[in-house]
Amino acid sequence: MPSARAQVIADKVEAFVRNVVVPYERDPRCGFHGPADDLVEELRAKAHAAGVLSPHILPDGSHLSQRETAVVLIRSGLSPLGPVACNTAAPDEGNMYLLGKVGTPEQKERFLTPLVTGVARSAFFMTEPASEGGAGSDPSMMLTSCRQDGNHWVINGRKAFITGAQGAKVGIVMAKSDDGACMFLVELPDPAIRIERVLDTIDSSMPGGHSVVMLDNLRVPADQMLGASGEGFKYAQVRLSPARLSHCMRWLGGVIRAQEIATAYACQRHAFGKPLVDHEGVGFMLAENLIDIRQCQLMIDWCASVLDTGSLATAESSMAKVAVSEALMRIADKCVQVMGGTGVSGDTVVEQIFREVRAFRIYDGPTEVHKWSLAKKIKRDFGQATAA
């Protein structure tokens, strides 16, 4: 059962999303590359007035536990615009978590506060173009370089699929020094960071879309490095497991909404003398969705409980990401199928949720990469057990 405080926050978030945010889903400012910045500002102003802006972060700056966060973020995800409005969306939510964990007091004041208050968006610059052999699912392939020059670092490279870079005010840039991976905080825009193009992708819920970016002699003061040179991958792990699970939370909210819409359609639409839901081929799909939804809830809660022990939960988050993303795809696909032609049209949000969930099977690590990582762990654990 969720804690009393999490339940109160979640109920407020759900009421706000359903009553205030959902009507904006047809707003013309929701574009192919995500909602426009003026729409984001308008929604966040309303969230602030309703007391649900950054609801997972308490007034004293502390975070809800991961299990509590799950209850809240699932509700925020009932609309694709909900996380944007409530400031629980990627990449901002993950970046806030990372800065809260490893940022210095000065870095938090300068870079974290604008994110928590919702006046700034952020981007996480890690992935690189596949055509150049850069880092993707394997971050050790990183080509972006950084070298120290006096009291600054100079960064050069190209990044790809950088969510929210267009319009972001805060950036976290990963690059490789002679010591290993590094992370830097940067103020945006910066003339040395050029957006070459915003990619046309299957999803459309994230402000700014996903960009290809050139870093051309970007100079960053040394005090804007997170931690020390060579610690970047360690910090990436601090961020990635919770952020991966947060994606599961938000899109579980989305498919719960899709299930509601598909259920209403199946109960009201008649064919061959009876409501669609009375045909086993339809009713069974909705029943299977209920089972998958419950399993997703349990998987998220289990992984969140491991994170709450202080563990990085690397293997657990991989298992959760695979299980939940694949289940969400099954649910969204069945909702589209139940609704027939209406399901593939823009008349309801179900079509968008289907597209978003399809992209999620790739984002934050494709299913196959997580399975490969888990298989390596199985082999490693077997070796250790037999050697003991």
C-alpha positions in Angstrom: 0.0 0.0 0.0 1.3 3.5 -0.8 2.1 5.8 2.1 -0.6 8.3 3.2 1.4 11.3 2.0 2.0 9.6 -1.4 -1.7 8.8 -1.8 -2.7 12.4 -1.1 -0.2 13.8 -3.6 -1.1 11.2 -6.2 -4.8 11.9 -5.9 -4.2 15.6 -6.4 -2.0 14.9 -9.5 -4.6 12.6 -11.0 -7.4 15.2 -10.5 -5.2 17.8 -12.1 -4.3 15.7 -15.1 -7.8 14.5 -15.8 -9.5 17.8 -15.3 -7.0 20.4 -16.5 -4.4 18.6 -18.7 -6.4 16.2 -20.7 -8.4 19.0 -22.6 -5.0 20.3 -23.8 -4.3 17.1 -25.8 -6.0 18.5 -28.9 -4.2 21.9 -28.5 -2.6 22.8 -31.9 0.6 23.6 -30.0 1.2 19.9 -29.5 3.5 19.4 -32.5 5.4 16.6 -34.2 8.4 17.5 -32.1 6.6 17.8 -28.8 4.5 20.5 -27.1 5.7 24.0 -27.8 7.5 25.9 -25.0 4.6 28.4 -24.5 2.2 25.5 -23.9 4.7 24.0 -21.4 4.9 27.3 -19.6 1.1 27.6 -19.5 0.6 24.0 -18.2 3.3 24.4 -15.5 1.8 27.7 -14.3 -1.5 25.8 -13.8 0.3 22.9 -12.1 2.0 25.4 -9.8 -1.3 27.0 -8.9 -2.8 23.6 -8.2 0.1 22.6 -6.0 1.2 19.7 -8.2 4.4 21.0 -9.8 7.4 18.7 -9.2 5.1 16.7 -6.8 7.8 14.0 -6.2 10.1 16.6 -4.6 9.0 17.8 -1.1 9.2 21.4 0.0 12.4 20.8 1.9 14.1 19.5 -1.3 14.0 15.9 -0.3 12.5 13.3 -2.6 9.7 10.9 -2.1 10.9 7.3 -1.8 11.0 5.4 -5.1 7.9 3.4 -4.1 6.1 6.7 -3.3 7.3 8.3 -6.5 5.8 5.4 -8.5 2.3 6.1 -7.2 2.7 9.8 -8.1 4.3 9.4 -11.5 1.9 6.7 -12.7 -0.9 9.2 -12.1 1.0 12.0 -13.9 1.3 9.7 -16.9 -2.5 9.4 -17.5 -2.0 12.0 -20.3 1.1 12.3 -22.4 1.1 16.0 -21.4 0.8 15.1 -17.7 4.5 14.6 -17.0 5.3 17.8 -18.9 2.8 19.8 -16.9 3.7 18.4 -13.5 7.5 18.5 -14.2 7.9 14.8 -13.8 8.9 14.2 -17.5 12.2 12.9 -18.9 14.9 14.0 -19.1 14.2 16.6 -16.4 13.1 14.2 -13.7 16.2 12.0 -14.1 18.5 15.1 -14.3 16.9 16.5 -11.1 17.5 13.2 -9.4 21.2 13.1 -10.4 21.9 16.7 -9.4 20.2 16.1 -6.1 22.4 13.2 -5.4 25.8 14.4 -6.6 25.7 18.1 -7.2 27.6 20.5 -5.0 25.5 23.1 -3.1 26.6 25.8 -5.6 25.7 23.5 -8.6 22.3 22.8 -7.1 21.5 26.4 -6.5 22.5 27.4 -10.1 21.3 24.4 -12.1 18.9 22.3 -10.0 16.7 25.0 -8.6 15.5 26.3 -12.0 14.6 22.7 -12.9 12.7 22.0 -9.7 10.7 25.2 -10.0 9.8 24.4 -13.5 11.2 27.6 -15.1 13.8 25.6 -17.1 14.0 22.5 -19.1 17.2 20.3 -19.4 18.9 17.9 -21.7 21.3 14.9 -21.1 24.0 14.8 -23.8 25.2 11.2 -23.9 24.2 9.2 -27.0 26.2 9.7 -30.2 25.5 9.1 -33.9 25.6 5.5 -34.8 26.9 6.4 -38.3 30.1 7.6 -36.6 30.6 4.6 -34.4 29.7 6.6 -31.3 28.2 5.6 -27.9 24.7 4.3 -27.8 23.7 1.3 -25.8 27.4 0.8 -25.2 28.6 4.1 -23.5 32.2 2.9 -23.5 32.3 3.7 -27.2 32.0 7.4 -26.4 33.9 9.6 -28.9 33.2 13.0 -27.5 36.4 14.3 -26.0 37.3 16.8 -23.2 40.6 18.2 -22.3 41.6 20.6 -19.5 42.8 24.1 -20.5 43.6 26.1 -17.4 40.6 26.4 -15.3 38.3 25.3 -18.1 37.5 22.1 -20.0 37.2 22.1 -23.8 34.7 19.6 -25.2 34.3 18.5 -28.8 32.1 15.9 -30.4 28.6 15.2 -31.8 25.6 13.9 -29.9 22.4 12.3 -31.3 18.8 11.7 -30.0 19.3 14.4 -27.3 15.8 14.8 -25.9 14.8 18.4 -25.2 18.0 20.0 -26.4 15.9 22.5 -28.5 14.7 25.0 -25.9 16.6 23.6 -22.9 18.3 26.0 -20.4 20.4 23.4 -18.5 22.6 20.6 -20.0 24.5 17.7 -18.6 27.2 16.8 -21.1 29.2 13.5 -21.1 32.6 13.4 -22.6 35.8 11.3 -22.3 39.1 12.6 -20.8 42.3 10.7 -20.4 40.9 9.5 -17.1 37.7 8.2 -18.5 34.1 9.5 -18.8 33.2 13.0 -17.3 30.0 14.9 -16.7 29.7 18.7 -17.1 26.9 21.1 -16.3 26.3 23.8 -18.9 24.0 26.7 -19.3 22.0 26.7 -22.6 21.9 28.0 -25.2 25.6 28.2 -25.9 27.0 29.2 -29.3 29.4 26.2 -29.1 26.5 23.8 -28.9 24.8 23.8 -32.3 21.6 21.9 -33.0 22.1 20.4 -36.5 18.5 19.0 -36.8 15.6 17.8 -34.8 14.9 14.2 -35.8 11.5 13.0 -37.0 10.7 10.2 -34.6 7.7 8.0 -33.9 7.0 9.7 -30.5 5.9 13.3 -30.0 5.3 13.9 -26.2 8.7 15.4 -25.2 9.2 19.2 -25.6 12.0 20.0 -28.0 12.0 16.5 -29.6 15.2 14.6 -30.1 18.2 16.4 -31.7 21.5 15.8 -33.4 23.9 18.3 -31.8 27.5 19.5 -32.5 29.8 20.4 -29.6 32.4 22.7 -31.2 35.2 23.8 -28.7 32.7 24.1 -25.9 34.5 25.7 -22.9 33.2 24.8 -19.5 34.5 26.1 -16.2 36.2 23.4 -14.1 33.8 24.0 -11.2 30.9 22.9 -13.5 32.2 19.3 -13.7 30.2 16.8 -11.7 32.6 15.1 -9.3 36.0 14.4 -10.7 37.5 13.5 -14.1 36.8 9.8 -14.9 33.8 9.5 -12.6 31.2 10.0 -15.4 30.1 6.4 -15.8 29.6 6.0 -12.1 27.3 9.0 -12.0 25.5 7.7 -15.1 24.6 4.6 -13.2 23.2 6.7 -10.3 20.9 8.4 -12.8 20.0 5.6 -15.3 18.4 2.9 -13.1 15.9 5.3 -11.4 15.2 7.2 -14.7 14.6 3.9 -16.5 12.1 2.9 -13.9 10.4 6.4 -14.0 9.8 5.8 -17.7 8.0 2.6 -16.7 5.9 4.5 -14.2 4.8 7.3 -16.5 3.9 5.1 -19.5 2.0 2.6 -17.2 -0.2 5.6 -16.5 -0.6 6.1 -20.2 -1.7 2.6 -21.0 -4.1 2.6 -18.0 -5.7 5.6 -19.8 -5.7 3.7 -23.1 -7.4 0.8 -21.4 -10.1 3.0 -20.0 -10.8 4.4 -23.5 -10.7 1.0 -25.2 -13.0 -0.4 -22.5 -15.6 2.4 -23.0 -15.4 1.8 -26.7 -15.9 -1.9 -26.4 -18.8 -1.6 -24.0 -20.6 1.0 -26.1 -19.9 -0.1 -29.7 -22.2 -2.9 -31.0 -21.5 -5.5 -33.8 -23.2 -8.7 -34.8 -26.0 -8.1 -32.3 -24.2 -7.4 -29.1 -21.6 -5.0 -27.5 -18.0 -5.7 -28.7 -17.0 -6.6 -25.1 -19.3 -9.6 -25.2 -17.3 -11.1 -28.1 -14.6 -13.2 -26.5 -12.0 -12.0 -29.0 -12.5 -8.5 -27.7 -13.3 -9.1 -24.1 -10.3 -11.4 -23.6 -8.0 -8.8 -24.9 -9.2 -6.3 -22.3 -8.9 -9.0 -19.7 -5.3 -9.8 -20.7 -4.6 -6.1 -20.4 -5.8 -6.0 -16.9 -3.5 -8.8 -16.0 -0.5 -7.1 -17.7 -1.3 -3.8 -15.9 -1.3 -5.5 -12.5 2.0 -7.3 -13.3 3.5 -4.0 -14.3 2.5 -2.4 -11.1 4.0 -5.2 -9.1 7.3 -5.2 -11.1 7.6 -1.4 -10.7 7.0 -1.6 -7.0 9.5 -4.4 -6.6 12.3 -2.6 -8.4 11.4 0.6 -6.5 11.7 -1.2 -3.2 15.2 -2.4 -4.2 16.3 1.2 -5.1 14.9 2.4 -1.8 17.5 0.2 0.0 20.2 2.3 -1.5 21.2 -0.3 -4.1 21.9 0.9 -7.7 19.4 -1.9 -8.7 21.2 -2.3 -12.1 19.9 -5.9 -12.7 16.5 -5.2 -11.2 15.9 -2.1 -13.3 17.0 -4.0 -16.4 14.4 -6.7 -15.6 11.7 -4.2 -14.8 12.5 -2.2 -18.0 12.2 -5.3 -20.2 9.1 -6.7 -18.5 7.2 -3.5 -18.2 8.0 -2.0 -21.7 7.1 -5.3 -23.4 3.9 -5.5 -21.4 3.0 -1.9 -22.1 3.4 -2.6 -25.8 1.0 -5.5 -25.6 -1.5 -3.4 -23.8 -1.3 -0.5 -26.1 -1.5 -2.7 -29.2 -4.6 -4.5 -27.9 -6.3 -1.2 -27.1 -5.7 -0.1 -30.7 -7.0 -3.5 -32.0 -10.1 -3.4 -29.9 -11.0 0.1 -31.3 -10.4 -0.8 -34.9 -10.2 2.1 -37.3 -10.8 4.5 -34.4 -7.7 3.1 -32.6 -5.4 4.2 -35.4 -6.9 7.6 -35.8 -6.1 10.8 -33.9 -9.7 10.9 -32.6 -8.4 9.6 -29.2 -5.1 9.7 -27.4 -4.8 5.9 -27.8 -2.9 6.2 -31.1 -0.3 8.5 -29.5 0.1 6.3 -26.5 0.8 3.4 -28.8 3.5 5.4 -30.6 5.1 6.6 -27.4 5.2 3.1 -25.9 6.7 1.6 -29.1 9.6 4.2 -28.8 10.0 3.3 -25.1 11.0 -0.2 -26.0 14.2 1.3 -27.4 14.8 4.4 -25.2 16.8 3.8 -22.0 18.2 0.6 -23.5 16.5 -1.7 -26.0 15.0 -4.9 -24.6 17.8 -7.0 -26.2 20.6 -5.0 -24.6 19.0 -5.5 -21.1 18.6 -9.2 -21.8 22.3 -9.4 -22.9 23.3 -7.6 -19.7 21.3 -10.0 -17.6 22.7 -13.0 -19.4 26.2 -11.8 -18.6 25.2 -11.5 -15.0 23.8 -15.1 -15.0 27.1 -16.4 -16.4 29.2 -14.3 -13.9 27.1 -15.4 -10.9 27.4 -19.0 -12.0 31.2 -18.7 -12.3 31.4 -17.2 -8.8 29.1 -19.8 -7.3 31.0 -22.8 -8.8 34.4 -21.3 -7.8 33.4 -20.9 -4.2 
